[in-house]
């Protein structure tokens, strides 16, 4: 068994178990999810890195550097999505206050 595949297997099992416990607690306590702008970039980065890991057994230095740049890019994506979310929220609040007044 390749050590890289063993690491991927253990990371997948750990992440799956943690996600199931987290979602169960949210369901049990009836907590609503309001963090879409933070989760979407994270899922994109996980998919990109995961697909790259499944396509090859070797990770070159260039690939590692490119994957490392995904980290600051995900911060930028979160900032952009939150600014869109704030604009949408302020326009909805404004229209709501106009219709109520």
C-alpha positions as CSV (number, residue, x, y, z in Angstrom):
1,X,0.0,0.0,0.0
2,X,1.3,3.4,-1.0
3,X,1.8,5.8,1.9
4,X,0.1,8.6,0.0
5,X,-3.1,6.5,-0.4
6,X,-3.0,5.6,3.3
7,X,-2.9,9.3,4.2
8,X,-5.8,10.0,1.8
9,X,-7.8,7.2,3.3
10,X,-7.3,8.3,6.8
11,X,-8.0,11.9,6.0
12,X,-11.2,10.9,4.2
13,X,-12.4,8.8,7.1
14,X,-11.6,11.5,9.7
15,X,-13.3,14.2,7.6
16,X,-16.4,12.1,7.0
17,X,-16.8,11.2,10.7
18,X,-16.3,14.8,11.8
19,X,-18.8,16.1,9.2
20,X,-21.4,13.5,10.2
21,X,-21.0,14.4,13.9
22,X,-21.2,18.1,13.1
23,X,-24.3,17.8,10.9
24,X,-26.0,15.6,13.5
25,X,-25.5,18.2,16.2
26,X,-26.8,20.9,13.9
27,X,-29.9,18.8,13.1
28,X,-30.5,17.9,16.8
29,X,-30.2,21.5,18.0
30,X,-32.0,22.9,15.0
31,X,-29.1,25.3,14.1
32,X,-29.3,27.0,10.8
33,X,-26.4,27.3,8.5
34,X,-25.4,30.9,7.6
35,X,-21.8,30.5,6.4
36,X,-22.1,29.8,2.7
37,X,-19.5,32.4,1.7
38,X,-16.9,30.7,3.9
39,X,-17.7,27.1,2.8
40,X,-17.9,27.5,-1.0
41,X,-14.2,28.5,-1.4
42,X,-13.1,25.8,1.0
43,X,-15.0,23.1,-1.0
44,X,-13.5,24.3,-4.2
45,X,-10.0,24.1,-2.8
46,X,-10.7,20.6,-1.4
47,X,-12.0,19.4,-4.7
48,X,-9.0,20.8,-6.6
49,X,-6.4,19.4,-4.3
50,X,-8.3,16.1,-4.0
51,X,-8.7,15.7,-7.8
52,X,-5.0,16.5,-8.2
53,X,-4.1,13.8,-5.6
54,X,-6.2,11.2,-7.3
55,X,-4.8,11.8,-10.7
56,X,-1.2,11.1,-9.8
57,X,0.8,9.3,-7.1
58,X,3.6,11.9,-7.3
59,X,3.4,15.5,-6.2
60,X,6.0,17.7,-7.8
61,X,7.3,20.9,-6.3
62,X,5.5,22.9,-8.9
63,X,2.2,21.3,-8.0
64,X,2.8,21.9,-4.3
65,X,3.5,25.6,-5.0
66,X,0.4,25.9,-7.1
67,X,-1.7,24.2,-4.4
68,X,-0.2,26.5,-1.8
69,X,-1.4,29.5,-3.7
70,X,-5.0,28.2,-3.4
71,X,-4.8,29.2,0.3
72,X,-4.6,33.0,-0.1
73,X,-6.9,32.8,-3.1
74,X,-9.6,31.2,-1.0
75,X,-9.3,34.2,1.5
76,X,-9.8,36.5,-1.5
77,X,-12.8,34.5,-2.6
78,X,-14.3,34.6,0.9
79,X,-13.9,38.4,1.0
80,X,-15.5,38.8,-2.4
81,X,-18.5,36.5,-1.6
82,X,-19.0,38.3,1.7
83,X,-19.1,41.7,0.0
84,X,-21.7,40.4,-2.4
85,X,-23.6,38.9,0.6
86,X,-23.5,42.2,2.4
87,X,-24.7,44.2,-0.6
88,X,-27.5,41.7,-1.1
89,X,-28.4,41.9,2.6
90,X,-28.4,45.7,2.7
91,X,-30.6,45.9,-0.4
92,X,-33.0,43.4,1.0
93,X,-33.2,45.3,4.3
94,X,-33.7,48.5,2.4
95,X,-36.6,47.1,0.4
96,X,-38.1,45.5,3.5
97,X,-38.0,48.7,5.4
98,X,-39.6,50.6,2.4
99,X,-42.4,48.1,2.2
100,X,-43.1,48.1,5.9
101,X,-43.0,52.0,6.3
